[in-house]
Amino acid sequence: MDLPVLIGPTASGKTELALALSKKMEIEIVLADSRKVYRYLDIGTAKPTYGQRQEARFHMFDLKDPDEYFSAGDYGETAEKVIEVILKRSRIPLIVGGSGLYIETIFNPLPPLPKPDPVLRQEVDNLERKFGLDYLYKRLKKEDPSWASRIDPNDRQRIKRGLEVIWATGRAMSELLKKRPKPRFRPIFFGISLPRSILKERIERRVERMLNDGLIEETEWLLSVGYDVNINALKTIGYQEVIEFLNNDFSKTDLRQKIYKNTYTLARRQTTWFRR
């Protein structure tokens, strides 16, 4: 079965376009975002607002607490079930997002992988604290060069997961991924491509809106209720810069610029992924 997929870099206007389409077609929006799955990370992940949720039905957000594990494979399994429910209602599932790997798991499902081992994860975390993320990525390139070539050198979660799988099973992630289940769906991609100057302006406006809406206060609340600064969810762009801002002496202007710079870098990486 063919499914429509709306892709584009962060801040390009995917949600707005999806909402416009929902007014003309019987669609439900299936978000493909590796950060929107976490509860309480609302402002920094640009989740659909309450008003937008009244205009259309959204799925695949607020699934896990920030300190809970949720992999791309978990996303694919959950999304498939959601899509089945939407189809049974005789409506169209519209996949919308910028997380290329998450979208891929819908149309090229992952095989069963070993569940995370807390002992192994602690060992990997200790190595990162001692030697840094770049050291872990170099280890991954040595032990599973194929998997390392598919992920970003700053993708902390997937770097660590790749190492965990090797150390737990003795087999490379790239080898295990060759035994994927047969896909049930086929993607029909359509995307948003903006001139660089316009995308930069949209990112600037988004960063300004997030700060005005309370991104700093949201981050402070997450820390105040006990979430550790090192959990994967808080490594999200926006939150990681605010945490640095709270722990260091630099201005809100500097904070704004750091978030903008990192968001634009992410947008460029996403664009590169979608052109593959």
C-alpha positions as CSV (number, residue, x, y, z in Angstrom):
1,M,0.0,0.0,0.0
2,D,1.2,3.5,-0.9
3,L,1.4,6.1,1.9
4,P,2.0,9.8,1.4
5,V,5.1,11.2,3.2
6,L,5.7,14.9,3.7
7,I,9.4,15.6,4.3
8,G,11.5,18.7,4.8
9,P,14.1,20.2,7.2
10,T,13.1,21.6,10.6
11,A,11.2,24.9,10.5
12,S,10.4,24.5,6.8
13,G,6.6,24.6,7.4
14,K,5.6,20.9,7.3
15,T,3.0,21.1,10.0
16,E,1.3,24.2,8.5
17,L,1.2,22.4,5.1
18,A,-0.2,19.2,6.7
19,L,-2.9,21.2,8.4
20,A,-3.8,22.9,5.1
21,L,-4.1,19.5,3.5
22,S,-6.2,18.1,6.3
23,K,-8.9,20.7,5.5
24,K,-9.2,19.3,2.0
25,M,-8.7,15.6,2.5
26,E,-9.6,13.0,5.1
27,I,-6.1,12.7,6.6
28,E,-4.6,12.1,10.0
29,I,-1.1,13.2,10.7
30,V,1.5,10.7,11.8
31,L,4.5,12.6,13.1
32,A,8.0,11.2,12.4
33,D,10.1,13.0,14.9
34,S,12.6,11.5,17.3
35,R,12.1,14.2,19.9
36,K,8.3,14.8,19.8
37,V,7.9,11.3,21.2
38,Y,8.9,12.5,24.7
39,R,6.4,14.0,27.1
40,Y,7.1,17.5,28.6
41,L,9.5,18.5,25.9
42,D,6.8,20.7,24.2
43,I,8.3,24.1,23.4
44,G,11.8,23.0,22.3
45,T,10.5,20.3,20.0
46,A,7.8,22.5,18.4
47,K,5.0,20.0,19.1
48,P,1.6,20.8,17.5
49,T,-0.1,23.4,19.7
50,Y,-3.5,22.8,21.4
51,G,-5.2,24.8,18.6
52,Q,-3.5,22.8,15.9
53,R,-4.7,19.6,17.5
54,Q,-8.2,20.8,17.3
55,E,-7.8,21.3,13.5
56,A,-6.5,17.8,12.8
57,R,-5.7,14.5,14.5
58,F,-2.0,14.1,15.3
59,H,-0.3,10.8,16.3
60,M,3.1,9.7,17.5
61,F,3.9,12.3,20.1
62,D,4.0,12.2,24.0
63,L,4.7,8.5,24.0
64,K,7.4,8.2,26.6
65,D,8.8,10.1,29.6
66,P,12.1,11.9,28.9
67,D,14.2,9.3,30.6
68,E,12.6,6.3,29.0
69,Y,14.3,4.4,26.1
70,F,12.6,4.6,22.7
71,S,14.5,3.5,19.6
72,A,13.9,3.9,15.9
73,G,12.7,0.3,15.9
74,D,10.2,1.0,18.6
75,Y,9.0,4.0,16.6
76,G,8.5,1.8,13.5
77,E,6.5,-0.8,15.4
78,T,4.3,1.7,17.1
79,A,3.7,3.8,13.9
80,E,2.7,0.7,12.0
81,K,-0.1,-0.1,14.5
82,V,-1.2,3.6,14.4
83,I,-1.4,3.5,10.6
84,E,-3.5,0.3,10.7
85,V,-6.0,2.0,13.0
86,I,-6.2,5.1,10.7
87,L,-6.7,2.9,7.7
88,K,-9.5,1.0,9.4
89,R,-11.3,4.4,9.9
90,S,-11.0,4.8,6.1
91,R,-8.8,7.8,6.5
92,I,-5.4,8.6,5.0
93,P,-2.3,8.4,7.2
94,L,0.0,11.3,6.2
95,I,3.5,10.8,7.5
96,V,5.1,14.1,8.4
97,G,8.6,14.7,9.7
98,G,12.2,15.4,9.5
99,S,13.7,12.3,11.1
100,G,14.8,10.3,8.1
101,L,15.7,7.2,10.0
102,Y,12.3,7.1,11.8
103,I,10.5,7.5,8.4
104,E,12.7,4.7,7.0
105,T,11.5,2.2,9.8
106,I,7.9,2.5,8.5
107,F,8.8,1.5,5.0
108,N,11.8,-0.6,5.7
109,P,11.2,-2.2,9.1
110,L,14.0,-3.0,11.4
111,P,14.6,-6.6,12.5
112,P,14.2,-7.5,16.2
113,L,17.3,-6.2,18.1
114,P,18.5,-6.9,21.6
115,K,16.9,-4.7,24.3
116,P,19.2,-2.2,25.9
117,D,21.4,-3.6,28.7
118,P,21.8,-1.1,31.6
119,V,25.2,-2.5,32.5
120,L,26.5,-2.1,28.9
121,R,24.9,1.4,28.6
122,Q,26.7,2.4,31.9
123,E,30.0,1.2,30.4
124,V,29.4,3.2,27.2
125,D,28.4,6.3,29.2
126,N,31.5,6.1,31.3
127,L,33.6,5.9,28.2
128,E,31.9,9.0,26.8
129,R,32.5,10.9,30.1
130,K,36.2,9.9,30.1
131,F,37.1,10.2,26.4
132,G,34.2,12.1,24.7
133,L,31.7,11.3,22.0
134,D,34.2,11.5,19.2
135,Y,36.1,8.6,20.8
136,L,32.9,6.5,20.8
137,Y,32.3,7.3,17.1
138,K,35.9,6.3,16.2
139,R,35.3,3.0,18.1
140,L,32.1,2.5,16.1
141,K,33.9,3.2,12.8
142,K,36.4,0.6,13.6
143,E,34.0,-2.1,14.8
144,D,31.1,-1.4,12.4
145,P,32.1,1.0,9.7
146,S,29.0,0.4,7.6
147,W,26.6,1.5,10.5
148,A,28.9,4.4,11.4
149,S,28.8,5.7,7.8
150,R,25.0,5.9,8.0
151,I,24.7,8.1,11.1
152,D,25.9,11.5,12.1
153,P,29.1,11.7,14.1
154,N,27.1,13.7,16.7
155,D,24.2,11.2,16.9
156,R,24.9,10.2,20.5
157,Q,22.0,7.7,20.8
158,R,22.7,5.7,17.6
159,I,26.5,5.7,18.2
160,K,26.0,4.2,21.7
161,R,23.3,1.8,20.4
162,G,25.6,0.5,17.7
163,L,28.4,-0.2,20.2
164,E,25.9,-1.8,22.6
165,V,24.6,-4.2,20.0
166,I,28.1,-5.3,19.0
167,W,29.2,-5.9,22.6
168,A,26.0,-7.7,23.5
169,T,25.7,-10.0,20.5
170,G,29.1,-10.0,18.9
171,R,27.4,-9.0,15.6
172,A,27.5,-5.6,13.9
173,M,24.3,-3.5,13.7
174,S,24.8,-3.3,10.0
175,E,24.8,-7.1,9.7
176,L,21.6,-7.5,11.8
177,L,19.8,-4.9,9.8
178,K,20.2,-7.0,6.6
179,K,17.5,-9.3,8.0
180,R,14.6,-6.9,7.9
181,P,11.0,-8.0,7.7
182,K,9.2,-7.5,4.4
183,P,7.8,-4.0,4.2
184,R,4.0,-3.5,4.2
185,F,3.9,0.0,2.9
186,R,5.5,2.0,0.1
187,P,6.3,5.8,0.5
188,I,5.2,8.5,-1.9
189,F,7.4,11.4,-1.0
190,F,6.7,15.0,-1.5
191,G,8.7,17.6,0.2
192,I,9.4,21.2,1.1
193,S,12.5,22.8,-0.3
194,L,13.2,26.5,0.6
195,P,15.8,28.9,-0.5
196,R,18.6,29.1,2.1
197,S,17.8,32.7,3.0
198,I,14.1,31.9,3.7
199,L,14.9,28.8,5.7
200,K,17.3,30.9,7.8
201,E,14.6,33.5,8.5
202,R,12.1,30.8,9.5
203,I,14.7,29.3,11.9
204,E,15.4,32.7,13.4
205,R,11.7,33.3,14.0
206,R,11.2,29.8,15.5
207,V,14.1,30.3,17.9
208,E,12.7,33.7,18.9
209,R,9.2,32.2,19.4
210,M,10.5,29.3,21.5
211,L,12.4,31.6,23.9
212,N,9.4,34.0,24.1
213,D,7.1,31.0,24.8
214,G,9.2,29.8,27.7
215,L,11.9,27.4,26.6
216,I,14.2,28.4,29.4
217,E,11.5,28.0,32.0
218,E,10.5,24.6,30.5
219,T,14.1,23.4,30.7
220,E,14.4,24.6,34.3
221,W,11.2,22.7,35.2
222,L,12.5,19.5,33.6
223,L,15.7,19.8,35.7
224,S,13.8,20.7,38.9
225,V,11.7,17.5,38.8
226,G,14.8,15.4,38.6
227,Y,15.6,14.7,35.0
228,D,19.3,14.3,34.5
229,V,21.1,16.6,32.1
230,N,22.7,13.6,30.4
231,I,19.6,11.8,29.3
232,N,19.2,11.5,25.6
233,A,16.0,13.6,25.5
234,L,17.8,16.7,26.9
235,K,20.5,16.4,24.3
236,T,17.9,17.9,21.9
237,I,18.8,21.2,20.3
238,G,17.3,24.0,22.3
239,Y,17.4,22.2,25.6
240,Q,21.2,21.4,25.5
241,E,22.0,25.1,24.8
242,V,19.7,26.3,27.6
243,I,21.3,23.9,30.0
244,E,24.7,25.3,29.0
245,F,23.3,28.8,29.4
246,L,22.0,28.0,32.9
247,N,25.5,26.6,33.9
248,N,27.6,29.3,32.3
249,D,27.9,33.1,32.1
250,F,26.8,34.1,28.7
251,S,23.9,36.3,27.5
252,K,20.5,35.4,26.1
253,T,21.8,36.9,22.8
254,D,24.5,34.3,22.8
255,L,22.0,31.6,23.7
256,R,19.7,32.6,20.8
257,Q,22.6,32.5,18.4
258,K,23.8,29.1,19.6
259,I,20.3,27.6,19.2
260,Y,20.0,29.2,15.7
261,K,23.4,27.9,14.6
262,N,22.8,24.3,15.7
263,T,19.3,24.3,14.3
264,Y,20.5,25.4,10.9
265,T,23.2,22.8,11.0
266,L,20.5,20.2,11.7
267,A,18.4,21.5,8.8
268,R,21.3,21.1,6.5
269,R,21.9,17.5,7.7
270,Q,18.2,16.7,7.2
271,T,18.3,18.1,3.7
272,T,21.3,15.9,2.9
273,W,19.6,12.8,4.2
274,F,16.4,13.4,2.1
275,R,18.5,13.8,-1.1
276,R,20.0,10.3,-0.6
